[in-house]
Amino acid sequence: MNNTDTRSASANVVDRLWRTYAPFRRGRNTFGDLTSMATILLLAGFVETVGQPEDEFVKRWNRATAEARIGISPLKDLHAALRSASRHPHFPLLDITTLDFEFLDGSGGVDDVPWAAAFLTALAQRPASADARLAEICDLLLERHAQEGAFLAGEFHTPQSVARLLVETAAPRAGDRILDPACGVGGVLAIAAEHIAERGHSDGASLEAYSTDRSNPRLAMMNLAIHGVDQPVVGSSDPVSLLQHRGSGLVDRVLSNPPFNQRIQAAQSIAWPFGQPHESNANFAWLQLAWSRLSEDGLAAIVMPPAAAWSNGREALIRKNMLATGALMAIIALPANLFAPHTAIPVHIWVLARNKTHQLPVSDAESVLFIDASSLGTHVPRQRCTLTAEDTDRISERFHAWRLSPLATPDEPGFSRSVSHDEIVHNDGNLDPRRYVPVAQQLQMTAPDVGNVLFDLDRHDVATSHSSRSVQESLGVCERLTGRGFEPPRVSLQSIVNGSTDRFAEGWFEGEEGRFEEPTPGLLFAGPSGSLIHADDYVDDGVPVVMPKDLTSNGFSKADIKHVAHGQADDLERFLLRRGDVVLARRGELGRCAVVRDEQHGWLCGTGCFVLRPPAQLDADYFAAYLRSSEARRWLDAHATGSMTMKTISLKVLGELPVALPDRGVQQAIAHAMRQLDEHERRLEEQVALARQIRRDSVTGFLGG
């Protein structure tokens, strides 16, 4: 089931939950209801993913659900289930007793949460968790509360599309530390955690979060825990206090949607890096706080009101100082009504760098990217505007393309333009994208060449058809080779590596030429420990170091790969990769791996990876395909240690992995079929990308031509 289907299933569940809850809003204080709902969702997810039938919290949860179905208040058993679950070593919150969950703390009566029975019954009726994810249900519940005006806190709820754009623009990586100094209910950090989880691991230690409204931290922690963050901690603070007490250290990314035009106190007591902001307006206090907390390679993406880009007086001087210091990377103008009903005004995203020369080629560092995305989004009368996934992809992809090479990235009339510092200074430090990007209405639209479009479609269709036939032929060969009761033995990986397997009584394997050969040993080893490569050892250019995040479904990604100096790589010679090695992730998504080709020969295995140098009797591509299989992944997950969001496998346990070991000919046939599937997938992705481009451009072109 794709993401659209799961979101639709989750939306149906949320609609049912809201209908059961809405009648209980009248005539009572609903302030803590959302936190109680999130607590129930977190408990439901923990019961389903971690609980065993014999666990007390599972029994209590099942009793609460049964009570709710017949109209009895489930609060007593929900409270007991929560307390029992909180004592489990994998429960994602540190000490739930200190959080004082008012309506589930056992101190109140049935009238405190009159909606609990109906809510729990409606939740139990949802489809399988794969069809309606609890994290998505929580997101949509927050959105529904925001649409209904149910939020009383001073921090606006950040729409998911805006939060996703902040994350995609800043592109946090596994291992990064992320700060949100005004996190509200944690929506931006929740999406950041999911983004990182796809590439590595994120936990409470990776996130630093504060709320300006003291009623939000508990809900924010619940929200983050539901999204898979282990031990999240959210405090209460303000920009002045955070600047005065920076004992938490520097961060790699700052992502935030702080309150607009908020008053601050004691602004004069701080040595502001770019100038003292007005005490009546904290906008430039938030921006300066974000910049001051960044590490040397850090980036910040902050939502700001549009007036911050052109206001006069003291704020204009602050903008010029930020420009002169190289703090400004980009200003992105978004459409109006994204935050309705809270605010109908359009907003900007400011992208800041601690040191812009670390983000851009040195020759291009004195430029700023302006993106005018104010015309994007889906606009429905009397409803808030929503940025689509295509909109956020278009914005973030334009920023990252420009970041790689501003001079080589052409301006896109009506959408984006790279502007020199000199031009901005000439405009008195004005940062309004509309001043620099020509409006789309001035463009002359031309209809696309229909003949070229049809030719491209036909060319891709032919290539995909050929690719499909190749896949069918390769799979047919595999089917013939493994037919008639074929059942290869399962041999431990370490036995294969040692060449000591007893697969055959005589201990011989059939080689590539059909001859029988004596098994030859391979090698299985772990990457260097953290004591051999420190964080400050990484350099801008040198020998690439492969981390788990750099392993993809069909190779290696160089997008965010780190490097060490050649001299240090020489000292770590025993960890250098050779052609034909298989690099495996030892943490996070187990089963992730890649085969070393000519390009990666001489790279360095990093911390968090294992290397298999297979013996002659084991085909590297076959082993990589087997490691990605559901059979191998199930075994690795079952034998891993660590939390449910960060699993780890040891070298000893990996050596015990039972590998299905057919003869070399079958191995090669399966490996070839997997390569054909990879190629077919690539061609299909190209075809889908072309169809999207045609859908986006053709109608506008026809009508404007």
C-alpha positions in Angstrom: 0.0 0.0 0.0 1.4 3.4 -1.0 1.7 6.5 1.1 -1.5 8.0 -0.4 -3.5 4.9 0.5 -2.1 4.8 4.1 -2.8 8.5 4.5 -6.4 8.0 3.2 -6.9 5.1 5.7 -5.5 7.2 8.5 -7.7 10.1 7.6 -10.8 7.9 7.8 -9.7 6.8 11.2 -9.2 10.4 12.4 -12.6 11.4 11.0 -14.2 8.7 13.0 -12.2 9.6 16.2 -13.1 13.2 15.8 -16.8 12.4 15.4 -16.8 10.4 18.6 -14.9 13.1 20.5 -16.7 16.3 19.2 -19.9 15.9 21.3 -17.8 15.9 24.5 -16.2 19.3 23.8 -19.2 21.3 24.8 -19.4 22.7 28.3 -16.1 21.5 29.6 -12.4 22.4 29.8 -10.8 20.5 26.9 -7.3 21.9 27.4 -5.6 18.5 28.2 -7.6 16.3 25.8 -5.1 16.3 23.0 -2.3 15.2 25.3 -4.5 12.4 26.6 -5.3 11.3 23.0 -1.6 11.2 22.1 -1.0 9.1 25.3 -3.6 6.6 24.2 -2.0 6.4 20.7 1.5 5.9 22.1 0.2 3.2 24.4 -1.6 1.5 21.5 1.5 1.5 19.4 3.7 0.1 22.2 1.2 -2.7 22.9 1.1 -3.7 19.2 4.9 -3.5 18.5 6.5 -4.5 21.7 3.9 -6.2 23.9 3.6 -9.9 24.6 0.4 -11.6 25.7 1.8 -12.3 29.1 2.8 -8.6 29.7 0.7 -6.8 32.4 0.3 -3.7 30.2 -1.1 -5.8 27.3 -3.6 -7.5 29.6 -4.7 -4.1 31.0 -5.0 -2.6 27.5 -7.1 -5.5 26.3 -9.4 -5.1 29.4 -9.7 -1.4 28.8 -10.7 -2.0 25.2 -13.2 -4.6 26.2 -14.7 -2.2 28.8 -14.9 0.6 26.3 -16.9 -1.5 23.9 -19.7 -2.0 26.5 -19.7 1.6 27.6 -17.7 1.2 30.9 -15.0 3.8 31.5 -11.6 2.4 30.7 -9.6 5.0 32.6 -8.5 2.8 35.5 -7.1 0.1 33.3 -5.6 2.6 30.8 -3.8 4.2 33.8 -2.5 0.9 35.0 -1.5 -0.1 31.4 0.5 3.1 31.0 2.3 2.7 34.4 3.1 -0.9 33.6 4.3 -0.1 30.1 6.5 2.8 31.4 8.5 0.2 33.4 9.4 -1.7 30.2 13.0 -1.2 29.1 12.0 -0.2 25.6 9.3 2.3 26.6 10.2 5.5 24.6 9.7 8.0 27.5 12.2 8.3 30.3 10.0 8.7 33.4 6.3 9.1 32.8 5.6 9.7 36.5 7.3 13.1 36.2 5.2 14.2 33.2 2.0 14.6 35.3 -0.5 13.4 32.6 -3.5 15.1 34.2 -6.4 13.0 32.9 -4.6 9.7 32.8 -2.8 10.0 36.1 -5.5 8.2 38.1 -6.5 11.3 40.2 -9.7 12.2 38.4 -13.0 10.5 37.8 -14.9 9.4 34.8 -16.1 13.0 34.1 -12.5 14.1 33.5 -12.3 12.1 30.2 -15.9 11.4 29.2 -14.9 10.7 25.7 -12.3 7.9 26.5 -14.6 4.9 26.0 -15.9 6.1 22.6 -12.4 7.2 21.5 -10.8 3.8 22.4 -13.6 1.9 20.7 -13.2 3.9 17.5 -9.5 3.5 17.6 -9.8 -0.3 17.9 -11.9 -0.4 14.7 -9.1 1.0 12.6 -7.5 -1.2 9.8 -4.3 -3.0 10.2 -1.5 -0.8 11.4 0.2 -1.0 8.0 -2.8 0.6 6.5 -3.3 3.3 9.1 -0.1 4.3 10.9 -0.5 5.6 14.4 2.1 8.3 13.8 0.1 9.5 10.8 -3.1 9.4 12.8 -1.5 11.6 15.4 -0.4 14.1 12.7 -3.9 14.3 11.3 -5.4 14.7 14.7 -3.1 17.6 15.4 -4.1 19.1 12.0 -7.8 18.6 12.8 -7.5 20.3 16.2 -5.7 23.2 14.5 -8.5 23.5 11.8 -11.2 23.4 14.4 -9.4 26.2 16.4 -8.9 23.8 19.4 -5.3 25.0 20.1 -5.0 27.5 22.9 -1.2 27.7 23.0 0.7 30.7 21.7 2.8 28.7 19.2 1.1 28.0 15.9 0.7 24.5 14.7 3.0 24.0 11.7 1.2 22.4 8.8 2.9 19.2 7.7 3.7 20.4 4.3 5.6 23.4 5.7 7.3 21.2 8.3 8.4 18.8 5.5 9.7 21.7 3.4 11.8 22.9 6.3 13.3 19.4 6.8 13.9 18.8 3.1 15.6 22.2 2.7 17.9 21.7 5.6 18.4 18.0 4.8 19.5 16.7 8.3 21.6 13.6 8.2 22.1 10.6 10.6 24.3 11.7 13.4 23.3 15.4 13.2 22.0 17.2 16.3 18.9 19.3 15.6 17.5 22.2 17.6 14.0 23.6 17.6 13.9 26.5 20.1 10.1 27.0 19.6 8.9 23.5 18.9 5.2 23.9 19.7 3.8 20.3 19.7 6.9 18.9 18.1 5.6 18.6 14.5 8.7 19.8 12.7 11.1 17.6 14.8 8.8 14.6 14.3 9.2 14.9 10.5 12.9 15.5 10.9 13.2 12.3 13.0 11.4 10.3 10.3 13.6 11.8 7.6 16.8 10.8 9.6 15.3 7.3 10.4 15.2 6.6 6.7 19.0 7.2 6.6 20.2 6.1 10.0 19.1 6.6 13.6 17.6 9.5 15.6 16.8 9.5 19.3 16.2 12.0 22.1 20.0 12.7 22.3 19.9 13.9 18.7 17.1 16.4 19.3 17.1 19.6 21.4 13.7 21.1 21.8 12.1 23.9 23.7 8.6 25.3 23.8 7.7 29.0 24.5 4.3 27.8 25.9 4.7 25.8 29.1 1.6 23.7 28.3 3.2 22.1 25.2 6.2 20.1 26.3 4.2 17.0 27.4 2.3 16.8 24.1 5.5 17.4 22.1 7.2 14.6 23.9 4.3 12.3 23.3 4.2 13.3 19.6 7.9 12.6 19.2 7.7 9.3 20.9 4.8 8.2 18.7 7.1 9.1 15.7 9.8 6.7 16.9 12.1 9.0 18.9 13.6 7.3 21.9 13.6 9.3 25.2 12.6 12.7 23.8 13.0 15.6 26.1 11.3 19.0 25.6 11.9 22.0 27.9 10.4 25.5 28.2 12.4 28.6 27.3 12.6 31.8 25.3 15.3 33.2 22.9 17.0 35.4 25.4 17.4 32.6 28.0 18.6 30.2 25.3 21.3 32.7 24.2 22.4 33.4 27.7 22.8 29.7 28.6 24.4 27.8 25.6 25.8 25.0 27.7 24.1 22.4 25.5 26.7 23.0 22.7 26.4 23.6 19.0 24.0 21.9 16.6 24.1 20.9 13.0 20.6 22.0 12.1 18.0 24.4 13.5 14.5 23.9 12.3 11.7 26.1 13.7 8.5 28.0 13.3 8.7 30.5 16.2 5.9 32.8 17.3 5.7 35.9 15.1 6.2 39.4 16.6 6.5 38.2 20.1 7.7 40.5 22.9 11.0 39.7 24.6 12.5 40.9 27.9 16.0 41.9 28.8 17.1 42.1 25.2 19.8 44.6 26.1 21.5 42.1 28.4 22.7 40.0 25.4 25.6 40.5 23.1 23.7 40.0 19.9 25.8 38.9 16.9 24.2 41.1 14.4 22.5 43.8 16.4 20.0 44.2 19.3 16.4 43.5 18.2 13.4 45.5 19.4 11.9 44.2 22.6 8.5 44.5 21.0 9.4 42.0 18.3 11.4 38.8 18.7 11.7 37.9 15.1 15.3 38.8 14.7 16.1 37.4 18.2 15.0 34.0 16.9 17.1 34.3 13.7 20.2 35.4 15.7 19.7 32.6 18.2 19.5 30.0 15.4 22.6 31.3 13.8 24.6 31.5 17.0 23.8 27.9 17.9 25.0 26.4 14.5 28.2 24.5 14.2 30.7 25.5 11.5 28.9 23.4 8.9 25.4 24.0 10.2 22.3 25.1 8.5 19.0 26.7 9.8 15.6 26.9 8.2 13.3 29.3 10.1 9.7 30.4 9.3 9.4 34.2 9.4 6.6 36.8 8.7 7.2 38.6 5.4 7.7 41.9 7.1 11.1 40.7 8.5 12.4 40.8 4.9 11.8 44.5 4.4 11.2 46.3 7.7 13.2 49.5 8.2 15.4 50.9 11.0 17.2 48.6 13.4 16.0 45.5 11.6 17.4 46.6 8.2 20.8 47.1 9.9 20.6 43.6 11.3 19.8 42.2 7.8 22.8 44.0 6.3 25.1 42.6 9.1 23.8 39.1 8.5 24.5 39.5 4.7 28.0 40.9 5.3 28.8 38.0 7.7 27.7 35.4 5.1 24.8 34.1 7.2 22.1 34.4 4.6 21.7 31.4 2.1 18.2 31.8 0.8 14.8 33.4 1.3 11.7 31.3 0.2 8.3 33.0 -0.2 5.4 30.7 0.4 1.7 31.2 -0.4 -0.9 32.8 1.8 -3.4 30.9 4.0 -1.1 28.0 4.8 -1.7 28.5 8.5 -5.4 29.4 8.4 -7.4 29.8 10.6 -4.5 31.2 12.7 -3.0 33.5 10.1 -3.9 34.2 6.5 -0.7 36.1 5.7 2.0 34.5 3.5 5.2 33.4 5.2 8.9 33.2 4.3 11.5 30.6 5.1 14.9 32.0 5.9 17.8 29.6 5.3 20.9 30.5 7.3 24.4 29.1 7.3 27.0 29.5 10.1 29.7 29.8 7.4 28.4 30.1 3.9 31.8 29.3 2.4 31.3 25.7 3.8 28.0 25.4 2.0 28.8 27.0 -1.4 31.8 27.1 -3.8 34.1 29.9 -2.6 33.7 31.8 -5.8 29.9 31.8 -5.4 29.7 32.5 -1.7 28.5 36.2 -2.1 25.1 35.4 -3.4 21.7 34.6 -2.0 19.0 32.4 -3.6 15.5 33.9 -3.8 12.5 31.6 -4.5 9.0 32.9 -5.0 6.8 29.9 -4.4 3.8 32.1 -3.6 1.8 30.8 -6.5 2.2 27.2 -5.6 -0.1 25.1 -3.4 -3.6 23.8 -3.7 -6.2 26.5 -3.1 -9.8 25.6 -2.1 -12.3 28.3 -1.2 -12.8 28.8 2.6 -10.0 26.2 3.3 -6.4 26.7 4.0 -3.8 26.3 1.2 -1.8 23.1 1.1 1.6 22.6 -0.5 1.7 19.3 -2.4 4.6 16.9 -2.3 5.5 18.1 -5.9 5.6 21.7 -4.6 7.9 20.9 -1.7 10.1 18.8 -3.9 10.4 21.5 -6.5 11.4 24.1 -3.9 13.9 21.9 -2.0 15.4 20.5 -5.2 16.0 24.0 -6.6 17.7 25.0 -3.4 20.0 22.0 -3.3 20.9 22.3 -7.0 21.8 26.0 -6.5 23.8 25.1 -3.4 26.0 22.7 -5.4 26.8 25.4 -7.9 25.1 28.8 -8.0 26.8 29.9 -11.2 26.0 26.7 -13.0 22.3 26.7 -11.9 20.3 28.9 -14.3 17.6 31.2 -12.8 14.1 30.0 -13.3 12.0 33.0 -14.4 8.9 33.4 -12.3 10.3 31.1 -9.6 13.9 31.6 -8.5 16.9 33.8 -9.0 20.4 33.9 -7.6 21.3 37.5 -6.5 24.6 39.0 -5.6 25.3 40.6 -2.2 26.0 43.9 -4.1 22.5 44.0 -5.6 20.9 43.3 -2.2 23.0 46.1 -0.6 22.0 48.4 -3.4 18.4 47.7 -2.4 19.2 48.7 1.2 19.2 45.1 2.4 15.6 44.4 1.3 15.1 40.6 1.2 11.6 40.4 -0.4 11.8 37.7 -3.1 9.2 39.6 -5.2 11.8 42.4 -5.6 14.2 40.0 -7.3 12.1 37.3 -9.0 10.0 38.5 -12.0 6.3 37.6 -11.6 5.1 34.6 -13.6 2.4 36.7 -15.4 5.2 38.4 -17.4 6.3 35.1 -19.0 5.4 34.2 -22.5 4.0 30.6 -22.3 4.5 28.4 -25.4 2.8 25.1 -26.1 5.1 22.1 -25.9 6.2 20.3 -29.1 3.6 17.5 -29.2 5.7 15.5 -31.6 8.7 15.6 -29.2 6.5 14.6 -26.2 5.1 11.6 -28.1 8.6 10.6 -29.2 9.9 10.7 -25.6 6.9 8.7 -24.4 7.4 6.1 -27.2 11.1 5.9 -26.6 10.6 5.3 -22.8 7.9 2.7 -23.6 10.1 0.7 -25.9 13.0 0.8 -23.4 10.7 -0.3 -20.5 9.3 -3.1 -22.7 12.8 -4.4 -23.4 13.7 -4.2 -19.8 10.5 -6.1 -18.7 11.3 -8.9 -21.2 14.9 -9.1 -19.8 13.5 -9.4 -16.3 11.1 -12.1 -17.3 13.8 -14.1 -19.1 16.2 -13.8 -16.1 13.5 -14.9 -13.6 12.6 -17.8 -15.9 16.2 -19.0 -15.8 16.1 -18.8 -12.0 12.8 -20.7 -11.9 14.2 -23.5 -14.1 17.4 -23.8 -12.0 15.5 -24.0 -8.7 12.6 -26.2 -9.8 11.8 -29.8 -8.9 12.0 -29.6 -5.1 15.1 -27.5 -5.0 16.0 -26.6 -1.4 19.5 -25.2 -0.8 21.1 -25.8 2.6 21.3 -23.0 5.1 25.0 -22.5 6.1 26.2 -20.1 8.8 28.0 -17.1 7.3 31.0 -17.6 9.4 31.4 -21.2 8.1 31.3 -19.9 4.6 33.9 -17.2 5.4 36.1 -19.8 7.1 35.8 -22.2 4.2 35.0 -24.9 6.8 31.4 -25.6 5.8 30.3 -29.2 5.8 27.8 -28.6 2.9 29.4 -31.5 1.0 30.8 -34.5 2.8 34.1 -34.1 1.1 34.2 -30.3 1.7 34.4 -29.4 -2.0 32.5 -26.8 -4.0 31.9 -26.6 -7.7 33.8 -23.7 -9.2 33.0 -21.3 -12.1 34.5 -23.6 -14.7 32.6 -26.6 -13.5 35.7 -28.0 -11.7 35.5 -28.9 -8.0 37.6 -26.7 -5.9 38.7 -26.8 -2.3 36.9 -24.0 -0.3 39.0 -20.9 0.1 38.5 -18.6 3.2 37.1 -15.1 3.0 37.1 -12.4 5.6 34.4 -10.8 7.8 35.3 -7.7 9.9 33.9 -4.6 11.5 34.8 -1.0 10.6 37.1 1.1 12.8 35.9 2.1 16.3 35.1 5.7 17.2 38.5 6.0 18.9 40.2 5.6 15.5 38.2 8.2 13.6 37.0 11.2 15.5 34.4 13.8 14.3 37.1 16.4 13.8 39.1 14.0 11.5 36.7 14.6 8.6 37.8 16.9 5.8 36.2 18.4 2.7 38.1 16.2 0.3 40.1 13.0 0.7 39.2 9.3 0.9 35.5 8.6 1.2 34.3 6.9 4.4 31.3 4.7 4.0 28.6 4.9 6.8 25.3 3.1 7.0 23.5 6.2 5.6 25.6 5.9 2.4 24.3 2.4 1.6 21.4 2.4 -0.9 19.2 -0.3 -2.4 21.5 -0.7 -5.3 24.8 0.8 -4.4 26.5 3.7 -2.6 25.3 7.3 -2.3 27.9 10.1 -2.4 25.5 12.9 -1.6 26.5 13.3 2.0 29.5 11.0 2.3 32.3 12.1 4.6 36.1 12.0 3.9 39.4 11.6 5.8 42.8 12.8 4.7 44.8 10.3 2.6 47.5 10.0 5.3 44.9 8.9 7.9 43.4 6.5 5.4 46.9 4.9 5.0 47.1 4.4 8.7 43.7 2.6 8.5 44.8 0.4 5.6 43.2 -2.8 7.0 39.8 -1.1 6.7 40.2 -0.1 3.0 37.6 -1.6 0.7 38.4 -3.9 -2.2 36.5 -4.5 -5.4 34.0 -7.3 -4.7 33.6 -6.6 -1.0 30.1 -6.4 0.5 29.6 -3.5 3.0 26.8 -4.2 5.5 25.1 -1.9 8.0 25.5 -3.0 11.6 22.8 -0.7 12.9 19.5 0.9 11.9 17.9 -0.8 8.9 19.5 -4.3 9.1 20.0 -6.0 5.7 21.1 -2.8 4.0 24.2 -3.4 2.0 26.1 -2.7 -1.2 28.8 -4.4 -3.3 32.1 -2.5 -3.9 32.7 -1.8 -7.6 35.7 -0.1 -9.3 34.6 3.4 -8.2 34.6 2.4 -4.5 37.9 0.4 -4.6 40.2 2.1 -2.0 37.4 3.8 0.0 37.3 3.3 3.7 34.8 1.3 5.8 33.5 3.6 8.5 32.1 3.1 12.0 28.8 1.4 11.9 29.5 -1.0 9.0 30.8 -4.6 8.5 32.7 -5.8 5.5 32.4 -9.2 4.0 35.3 -10.2 1.7 33.6 -13.3 0.2 35.4 -16.5 -0.5 35.5 -17.7 -4.1 32.6 -20.0 -3.5 30.1 -17.1 -2.6 29.0 -14.6 -5.3 29.1 -11.1 -3.8 26.0 -9.9 -5.7 24.0 -13.0 -4.7 24.9 -12.5 -1.1 23.8 -8.9 -1.2 20.5 -9.9 -2.8 20.0 -12.6 -0.1 20.9 -10.2 2.7 18.1 -7.8 1.4 15.6 -10.7 1.3 12.7 -10.9 3.7 14.1 -14.2 5.0 17.5 -12.7 6.0 15.9 -9.4 7.3 13.5 -11.4 9.6 16.4 -13.3 11.1 18.5 -10.2 11.6 15.7 -8.3 13.3 14.9 -11.3 15.5 18.6 -11.5 16.7 19.3 -7.8 17.0 19.6 -5.9 20.2 18.8 -2.2 21.0 15.5 -0.3 20.8 12.7 -0.8 18.4 13.8 2.3 16.5 17.6 1.6 16.5 18.5 -2.1 16.1 22.1 -3.3 16.2 23.7 -6.5 15.3 27.1 -7.8 16.6 29.8 -9.3 14.4 29.5 -12.7 16.3 25.7 -12.8 15.7 26.1 -11.8 12.1 28.5 -14.8 11.7 25.6 -17.0 12.8 23.3 -15.8 10.0 22.1 -18.9 8.1 22.7 -18.2 4.4 20.8 -20.2 1.7 23.8 -21.6 -0.3 22.9 -23.0 -3.7 25.7 -23.8 -6.1 27.7 -21.0 -7.8 25.7 -21.2 -11.1 22.4 -20.6 -9.3 23.9 -17.8 -7.3 25.0 -16.1 -10.4 21.6 -16.5 -12.1 19.8 -15.0 -9.1 22.3 -12.1 -8.9 21.8 -11.4 -12.6 18.0 -11.4 -12.2 18.3 -8.9 -9.3 20.5 -6.6 -11.4 17.9 -6.8 -14.2 15.2 -5.8 -11.7 17.3 -2.8 -10.6 17.7 -1.7 -14.1 13.9 -2.2 -14.8 13.1 -0.1 -11.7 15.4 2.7 -12.9 13.6 2.8 -16.3 10.2 2.8 -14.6 11.2 5.7 -12.4 12.4 7.6 -15.5 9.0 7.0 -17.2 7.1 8.1 -14.2 9.2 11.3 -13.9 8.5 12.1 -17.6 4.8 11.6 -17.1 4.8 14.0 -14.2 6.7 16.6 -16.2 4.2 16.3 -19.0 1.3 16.6 -16.7 2.8 19.6 -15.0 3.8 21.5 -18.1 1.6 20.5 -21.1 -1.8 21.9 -20.2 -0.4 25.3 -19.2 1.7 25.3 -22.4 -1.3 24.4 -24.6 -3.5 27.1 -23.0 -0.8 29.8 -23.1 0.5 29.0 -26.6 
